[in-house]
Amino acid sequence: TTISLPANVILRGKGRGVTTIQSTSGSAVFTLTGDNAGFMFMTLDGVSQVASSVGIVMKSRDETIFHDFEVKRFEKGVYAYGGRYMNWRDFYIDNCVDGIFLYGEDDSSNGDELRHLSWCGGIISNCTTTGLTLSYEDKKCWHNHFADIGFDTNTGTALKVNGARYTELDDCWWASNTTNLAVLDDTDTTVNTNTVVGLHFNGGSMDGGAATLADTCQGVIFEKMEITDVDFTLTGLKNTILWLDCVEDSLVTLS
């Protein structure tokens, strides 16, 4: 049903897709209650996207570890209310309504900024509303790094960047998504730390689907990417977006 994972405990299986834990609970299945906790070599399966199900919830948990790990078939795969210095390798999200929320959020003083996440390797696929959401809620979401992540066949928005800052995406790829990317400022007008600044796509590819960019978009750079058949829509931009040494085909549109 539900399990709490305390500090300094790693739940370890025999391999992703080999060791599988299933739960159809309509709540948070795993709650990380301490730092330096996580999962290795296993799959966490919600079976049927049960309403209100969440694979993993963590609030202000630092140095979490996900290695060769998959979360699939939950309404929400992972919900992080802040956290720092996470170390994720070969982490997969599949067939959720919302794949993973990485929020800078206070959450009644239980949350924190979301920063210095390092996620290398894995795929976010078949999510129907959002795949990966990086968001300023009421604290900063900034200085996070993603490398070699695939966004594949998501029918919602594969990557949503809502007021997040200094985000690096190296050699990531998008294929067969409805909307690859949505970049926008958070709607809270009482602060000035919730605008998108320093979003850098370096290498990788984007094939098919749409991409929308709006609002501040300061220091947004697409560099050395291969872009095919993508429809870009720019709305109310306050800064110039730079495409540097990219290659695009004749089906790319910009409006």
C-alpha positions in Angstrom: 0.0 0.0 0.0 2.2 2.9 1.2 5.8 2.9 2.5 8.0 5.6 4.1 11.7 5.5 3.2 13.9 7.1 5.8 17.3 8.8 5.6 20.2 6.9 4.3 18.2 3.9 3.0 18.4 2.7 -0.6 15.8 0.3 -1.8 17.6 -2.0 -4.2 16.3 -4.6 -6.6 17.8 -6.9 -9.2 17.1 -4.6 -12.2 14.7 -2.2 -13.8 11.9 -4.3 -15.1 13.2 -7.3 -13.2 12.2 -6.3 -9.7 8.8 -4.6 -9.7 6.8 -3.2 -6.8 3.1 -2.6 -7.6 0.6 -0.5 -5.8 -2.9 0.6 -6.7 -3.2 3.0 -3.7 -4.9 6.3 -4.4 -2.3 8.2 -2.5 1.5 8.6 -2.2 3.0 5.1 -2.4 6.5 6.0 -1.3 7.3 9.0 0.8 10.9 9.9 1.3 11.2 11.0 5.0 14.9 11.7 5.1 17.9 12.7 3.0 20.3 10.5 1.0 17.5 8.0 0.3 16.4 6.5 -2.9 16.0 3.5 -5.3 18.2 1.4 -7.5 17.7 -1.4 -10.1 13.9 -1.7 -9.9 10.5 -0.5 -11.2 7.7 1.1 -9.3 4.3 0.4 -11.0 1.0 2.0 -10.3 -0.7 -0.5 -12.6 -3.6 1.7 -13.9 -3.1 5.4 -13.2 -5.4 5.2 -10.1 -6.9 8.6 -9.3 -4.8 10.6 -6.8 -2.0 8.1 -7.0 1.6 9.3 -6.7 4.6 7.1 -7.0 7.0 9.1 -4.9 6.6 12.2 -2.8 9.5 14.1 -1.2 9.6 17.4 0.6 12.9 19.2 0.9 14.9 16.0 0.6 18.5 16.4 -0.4 20.9 14.0 -2.1 18.3 11.6 -3.3 19.5 8.7 -5.4 17.7 7.2 -8.4 19.8 4.7 -10.4 18.5 2.3 -13.1 15.0 3.0 -11.8 11.6 3.4 -13.4 8.3 4.9 -12.3 5.2 4.1 -14.4 1.4 4.1 -14.6 0.6 6.6 -11.8 -1.6 9.7 -12.0 1.5 11.6 -10.8 4.9 9.8 -11.0 7.1 11.9 -8.8 6.3 15.0 -6.8 9.3 16.9 -5.3 8.6 20.0 -3.1 12.1 21.3 -3.2 15.3 19.5 -2.7 19.0 19.9 -3.4 22.0 17.9 -4.8 20.0 15.0 -6.2 21.9 12.4 -8.1 19.8 10.5 -10.7 21.2 8.2 -13.3 19.2 6.2 -15.9 15.9 7.2 -14.4 12.7 6.5 -16.5 9.1 7.8 -16.3 6.4 6.1 -18.4 2.7 6.2 -18.9 1.7 8.7 -16.2 -0.9 11.5 -16.4 1.9 13.8 -15.1 5.3 12.3 -15.0 7.4 14.4 -12.6 7.0 17.7 -10.9 10.2 19.4 -9.7 8.9 22.4 -7.7 10.5 25.2 -5.8 7.8 25.2 -3.2 7.5 26.1 0.5 4.6 23.8 1.2 3.8 25.1 4.7 7.6 25.3 5.5 8.1 21.7 4.6 9.5 22.4 1.2 12.5 24.3 -0.2 14.1 25.6 -3.3 14.7 23.0 -6.0 18.3 23.2 -7.1 21.5 21.4 -8.2 19.7 18.4 -9.5 21.9 16.2 -11.8 19.9 13.8 -13.9 21.8 11.9 -16.6 20.2 9.2 -18.8 16.6 8.0 -19.0 13.4 8.6 -20.9 10.1 10.4 -20.1 7.4 8.8 -22.3 3.7 8.4 -22.8 2.6 11.1 -20.3 -0.8 12.6 -21.2 -0.7 16.0 -19.5 2.9 16.8 -18.7 6.1 14.8 -18.7 8.6 16.9 -16.8 7.6 20.2 -15.1 10.2 22.6 -13.7 8.4 25.3 -11.8 8.8 28.3 -9.5 5.8 27.9 -7.2 6.8 30.1 -4.3 10.5 29.3 -4.1 13.3 29.3 -6.7 13.7 26.3 -9.1 17.2 26.9 -10.5 20.6 25.6 -11.4 19.5 22.2 -12.5 21.2 20.0 -15.1 19.8 17.3 -17.4 21.9 15.2 -19.8 20.9 12.5 -22.3 17.2 12.6 -21.4 14.7 11.5 -24.0 11.1 12.9 -24.3 9.2 10.3 -26.3 5.6 10.0 -27.4 4.1 12.3 -24.8 0.6 13.4 -25.8 0.7 16.4 -23.4 3.6 18.8 -22.9 6.8 16.9 -22.7 8.8 19.6 -20.9 7.3 22.6 -19.1 9.6 25.3 -17.8 7.5 27.7 -15.6 9.7 30.5 -14.2 12.7 28.2 -13.7 16.2 29.6 -14.0 19.6 28.5 -15.1 18.5 25.2 -16.6 21.0 23.2 -18.7 19.9 20.4 -21.0 22.8 18.6 -22.8 22.2 16.2 -25.6 18.6 15.7 -24.8 16.1 14.6 -27.5 12.4 15.0 -28.3 10.5 12.7 -30.6 6.8 12.1 -31.4 5.5 14.4 -28.8 2.4 16.6 -29.3 4.1 19.6 -27.6 7.8 19.2 -27.0 8.3 22.3 -24.9 6.4 25.1 -23.2 8.5 28.0 -21.7 6.7 30.7 -19.7 7.0 32.9 -16.6 5.1 32.1 -13.4 2.0 34.1 -12.9 2.8 35.5 -9.4 3.3 39.2 -10.0 4.5 40.0 -6.5 8.0 38.7 -7.0 10.7 39.1 -9.7 12.5 35.7 -9.2 9.9 33.7 -11.2 10.8 34.6 -14.7 12.7 32.3 -17.1 16.4 33.2 -17.2 19.3 31.1 -18.6 17.7 28.2 -20.3 20.3 26.4 -22.5 19.7 23.5 -24.9 23.1 22.2 -26.0 23.2 19.4 -28.6 20.5 16.8 -29.1 17.5 16.9 -31.4 13.9 17.8 -31.6 11.7 16.0 -34.1 8.0 16.8 -34.8 5.5 18.5 -32.6 5.1 22.0 -31.3 7.2 24.3 -29.0 5.9 27.4 -27.4 8.0 30.2 -25.8 6.5 33.2 -24.0 7.2 36.1 -21.7 10.7 36.9 -20.4 12.8 34.2 -22.0 16.1 35.9 -21.0 19.2 34.0 -22.1 17.3 31.2 -23.9 19.7 29.4 -26.3 19.3 26.5 -28.6 22.8 25.4 -29.6 24.0 22.7 -32.0 20.6 21.0 -32.2 19.1 19.2 -35.1 15.5 20.4 -35.5 13.1 18.7 -37.8 9.4 19.4 -38.5 8.8 21.5 -35.3 6.3 24.3 -35.1 7.6 27.1 -32.9 5.2 29.7 -31.5 6.7 32.8 -29.8 4.3 35.0 -27.7 4.9 38.3 -26.0 8.7 37.8 -25.8 10.7 40.4 -23.8 14.1 39.1 -25.0 15.7 37.6 -28.1 16.0 33.9 -28.4 19.2 32.6 -30.0 19.5 29.6 -32.2 23.2 29.0 -32.5 24.8 26.5 -35.0 21.5 24.6 -35.3 20.4 22.6 -38.3 16.7 22.7 -39.3 14.8 21.2 -42.2 12.2 22.9 -44.5 9.3 21.7 -42.3 10.2 23.9 -39.3 7.9 26.8 -38.8 8.1 30.0 -36.7 5.2 32.1 -35.8 
